[in-house]
Amino acid sequence: MTSKLVVQSLYHIYVERAGISLPVLENINISVEENEFVSIVGPSGCGKSTLLYIIAGLIKPTSGKIMINGKEITNPGPDRTIVFQNPTLFPWRTVLRNVTYGLEAIHLPMDEAKKRAMKFIELVGLKGFENYYPNRLSGGMQQRVNLARALVTNPEILLMDEPFAALDAQTREYMQTELLRIWSETRKTVIFVTHQIDESVYLSDKVIILSSRPGKIKKIIDVDLERPRNLELKRTTKFVRLVDEVWSYIERTI
């Protein structure tokens, strides 16, 4: 059976204007299955976001392959979409028109685009806010719009780059639970970059730990926790043990 996503022998080196080479990723090999939720963690500067952007097709790797459904990809495509740390919404568009943006880009008739957008606005818990502008929404609500905009085009793989990093602790935990609810309904394959270790364990089927730069795979930990999950799980001995295990590998990479 072919894995949904395969990263094979991936290396990436940034070359600065002065000609200085900066190795960022080294020999990355990853397999992600259909519907799997995978988090990537590691020390700051280890190449987590670079790896995500390479998978998105936004950065070309120095060497190696990215394959989706057994086919090598080298550019962005409709099979992948990315949610950034900041919502990046258009301030002059309402919630509804922000969510329809990707559908308009592929020339879907506006009536159909709005109908599909409303489905995802409701899915992320923003029904009744479709005519609001971004400046009237909280940070958490803006990120929900961003998530709806990413999902409405029906990508096969959802890439998320620290989407909750700018939120306060309480809102962040709430959004983690909401993301799991949305994921359970859409069953997308998710690659999630985070600095928050308990977040990676709470959300994921497996956690990929990168070493300090150049980022190499230090360990892949399977998260053997039952689903569905709620915040009470974070107080269990098994959860704390898994968080400690991830931390122990990260500490060895610093």
C-alpha positions as CSV (number, residue, x, y, z in Angstrom):
1,M,0.0,0.0,0.0
2,T,1.4,3.4,-1.0
3,S,1.8,6.0,1.8
4,K,-0.1,9.2,1.4
5,L,3.1,11.3,1.7
6,V,6.7,10.2,1.4
7,V,9.7,12.5,2.1
8,Q,12.8,10.7,0.7
9,S,16.5,11.5,1.3
10,L,15.7,15.2,1.7
11,Y,18.5,17.7,2.1
12,H,18.3,21.5,2.0
13,I,21.1,24.1,2.1
14,Y,20.5,27.8,2.2
15,V,23.1,29.8,0.2
16,E,23.5,33.4,1.4
17,R,24.5,36.3,-0.8
18,A,28.0,36.2,0.5
19,G,28.2,32.6,-0.8
20,I,28.0,31.1,2.7
21,S,26.2,27.8,2.8
22,L,23.9,27.0,5.7
23,P,22.8,23.4,5.9
24,V,19.2,23.3,7.3
25,L,17.9,19.8,6.7
26,E,19.8,16.5,6.4
27,N,18.7,13.1,5.1
28,I,15.0,13.5,6.1
29,N,12.9,10.3,5.4
30,I,9.2,10.3,6.4
31,S,6.2,8.3,5.5
32,V,2.7,9.6,6.4
33,E,-0.4,7.5,6.0
34,E,-3.9,8.5,4.8
35,N,-5.9,10.4,7.5
36,E,-2.8,10.5,9.8
37,F,-2.2,13.5,12.1
38,V,1.6,14.1,12.4
39,S,3.4,16.8,14.3
40,I,7.0,18.0,13.8
41,V,8.9,19.3,16.8
42,G,12.4,20.3,17.5
43,P,14.7,23.1,18.7
44,S,14.2,26.6,17.3
45,G,15.9,26.9,13.9
46,C,16.1,23.2,13.2
47,G,14.2,23.5,9.9
48,K,10.6,22.5,10.9
49,S,9.0,25.3,8.9
50,T,11.4,24.8,6.0
51,L,10.4,21.2,5.8
52,L,6.7,22.2,5.8
53,Y,7.3,24.7,3.0
54,I,9.2,22.2,0.9
55,I,6.2,19.8,1.2
56,A,3.9,22.6,0.2
57,G,6.0,23.2,-2.9
58,L,7.0,26.8,-1.8
59,I,10.7,25.9,-1.4
60,K,12.6,23.6,-3.7
61,P,14.9,21.3,-1.8
62,T,18.6,21.0,-2.6
63,S,18.1,17.3,-3.1
64,G,15.6,14.5,-2.4
65,K,12.0,13.8,-3.3
66,I,8.5,14.6,-2.0
67,M,5.9,12.1,-3.2
68,I,2.1,12.2,-2.8
69,N,0.2,9.0,-3.6
70,G,3.4,7.7,-5.2
71,K,3.8,10.7,-7.5
72,E,6.7,13.1,-7.2
73,I,5.7,16.7,-6.7
74,T,7.9,19.8,-7.3
75,N,5.5,22.7,-7.1
76,P,2.5,23.9,-5.1
77,G,-0.8,22.2,-6.0
78,P,-4.4,21.9,-5.0
79,D,-3.8,18.7,-3.2
80,R,-2.0,20.7,-0.4
81,T,-2.9,23.8,1.5
82,I,-1.1,25.6,4.3
83,V,-2.3,27.4,7.4
84,F,0.3,29.9,8.6
85,Q,1.0,31.2,12.2
86,N,-0.8,34.4,11.5
87,P,-4.3,34.4,9.9
88,T,-3.3,36.4,6.8
89,L,-6.9,37.3,6.0
90,F,-7.9,40.0,3.6
91,P,-9.1,42.9,5.8
92,W,-11.4,44.3,3.1
93,R,-13.3,41.0,2.7
94,T,-15.9,39.5,5.1
95,V,-15.5,36.1,6.7
96,L,-17.6,34.6,3.9
97,R,-15.6,36.3,1.1
98,N,-12.3,35.3,2.7
99,V,-13.4,31.7,2.7
100,T,-14.6,31.8,-0.9
101,Y,-11.3,33.3,-2.1
102,G,-9.7,30.0,-3.2
103,L,-12.9,28.9,-4.9
104,E,-13.1,32.2,-6.8
105,A,-9.5,31.6,-7.9
106,I,-10.6,28.4,-9.6
107,H,-13.6,30.2,-11.1
108,L,-16.3,28.3,-9.2
109,P,-19.6,30.1,-9.7
110,M,-20.2,32.5,-6.8
111,D,-23.5,30.9,-5.7
112,E,-21.8,27.5,-5.4
113,A,-18.7,29.1,-3.8
114,K,-20.8,30.8,-1.1
115,K,-22.8,27.6,-0.4
116,R,-19.6,25.5,0.0
117,A,-18.0,28.3,2.1
118,M,-21.0,28.4,4.5
119,K,-20.6,24.7,5.1
120,F,-17.0,25.2,6.4
121,I,-17.8,28.4,8.3
122,E,-20.4,26.4,10.2
123,L,-17.9,23.5,10.6
124,V,-15.3,25.8,12.3
125,G,-18.0,27.3,14.6
126,L,-18.5,30.7,13.0
127,K,-22.0,30.5,11.7
128,G,-23.5,34.0,12.3
129,F,-20.2,35.7,11.7
130,E,-20.0,35.3,7.9
131,N,-20.6,39.0,7.3
132,Y,-18.1,40.2,9.8
133,Y,-14.8,41.7,8.8
134,P,-11.5,40.4,10.3
135,N,-10.9,43.4,12.5
136,R,-14.1,42.5,14.5
137,L,-12.9,39.0,15.3
138,S,-10.6,37.7,18.0
139,G,-7.3,36.0,17.2
140,G,-8.9,32.6,17.7
141,M,-11.8,33.4,15.5
142,Q,-9.5,34.7,12.7
143,Q,-7.6,31.5,12.8
144,R,-10.8,29.6,12.4
145,V,-11.5,31.6,9.3
146,N,-8.1,30.7,8.0
147,L,-8.8,27.0,8.7
148,A,-12.1,27.2,6.9
149,R,-10.4,28.9,3.9
150,A,-7.8,26.1,3.8
151,L,-10.4,23.3,4.0
152,V,-13.0,24.7,1.6
153,T,-10.8,23.7,-1.4
154,N,-10.8,20.1,-0.2
155,P,-7.0,19.5,-0.1
156,E,-5.7,16.0,0.4
157,I,-3.0,17.2,2.9
158,L,-3.4,20.1,5.4
159,L,-0.1,21.7,6.4
160,M,-0.1,23.8,9.6
161,D,2.8,26.0,10.6
162,E,2.4,26.8,14.4
163,P,-1.2,28.1,13.8
164,F,-1.9,28.7,17.5
165,A,1.4,30.2,18.5
166,A,0.0,33.8,18.7
167,L,-3.0,32.8,20.9
168,D,-3.2,33.1,24.7
169,A,-2.9,29.8,26.6
170,Q,-6.6,29.3,27.3
171,T,-7.6,30.0,23.7
172,R,-4.9,27.8,22.4
173,E,-6.1,24.8,24.4
174,Y,-9.6,25.4,23.2
175,M,-8.5,25.6,19.6
176,Q,-6.6,22.4,20.0
177,T,-9.8,20.6,20.9
178,E,-11.7,22.3,18.1
179,L,-9.0,21.3,15.6
180,L,-9.4,17.7,16.7
181,R,-13.2,17.9,16.3
182,I,-12.8,19.4,12.8
183,W,-10.2,16.8,11.9
184,S,-12.4,14.0,13.0
185,E,-15.1,15.3,10.7
186,T,-12.9,16.0,7.6
187,R,-10.3,13.2,8.1
188,K,-7.6,15.1,6.3
189,T,-4.0,14.1,6.4
190,V,-2.3,16.7,8.6
191,I,1.3,17.8,9.0
192,F,1.5,20.2,12.0
193,V,4.6,22.1,13.1
194,T,4.7,23.3,16.7
195,H,7.1,24.3,19.5
196,Q,4.5,23.2,22.1
197,I,5.3,19.6,23.1
198,D,2.1,18.8,24.9
199,E,0.2,20.2,21.9
200,S,2.0,17.8,19.6
201,V,1.2,14.8,21.8
202,Y,-2.4,15.8,22.3
203,L,-3.2,16.2,18.6
204,S,-1.1,13.6,16.9
205,D,-0.9,10.0,15.9
206,K,2.9,10.3,15.8
207,V,5.5,13.0,16.6
208,I,8.6,13.5,14.5
209,I,11.5,15.0,16.5
210,L,14.2,16.9,14.6
211,S,17.7,17.5,15.9
212,S,19.3,21.0,16.1
213,R,20.4,22.4,12.7
214,P,21.0,20.8,10.4
215,G,17.7,19.1,11.2
216,K,17.9,15.3,11.2
217,I,15.2,12.9,12.4
218,K,16.2,12.2,16.0
219,K,13.1,10.0,16.8
220,I,9.6,9.2,15.6
221,I,7.3,8.5,18.5
222,D,3.9,6.8,18.1
223,V,1.2,8.4,20.2
224,D,-0.7,5.5,21.6
225,L,-3.7,7.5,23.0
226,E,-7.3,6.6,22.3
227,R,-9.5,9.0,20.3
228,P,-11.6,11.0,20.6
229,R,-9.6,13.1,23.0
230,N,-10.5,15.9,25.5
231,L,-8.5,18.2,27.7
232,E,-8.8,15.8,30.7
233,L,-6.4,13.5,28.8
234,K,-3.6,16.0,29.6
235,R,-3.8,15.2,33.3
236,T,-3.3,11.5,32.8
237,T,-0.1,9.6,33.7
238,K,0.2,8.2,30.2
239,F,-0.1,11.6,28.5
240,V,2.5,13.1,30.9
241,R,4.9,10.2,30.3
242,L,4.6,10.7,26.5
243,V,5.3,14.4,26.8
244,D,8.3,13.7,29.0
245,E,9.6,11.2,26.4
246,V,9.4,13.8,23.6
247,W,11.1,16.3,25.8
248,S,13.9,13.9,26.7
249,Y,14.8,13.5,23.0
250,I,14.6,17.3,22.4
251,E,16.9,18.0,25.3
252,R,19.5,15.6,23.8
253,T,19.5,17.6,20.5
254,I,20.2,21.1,22.0
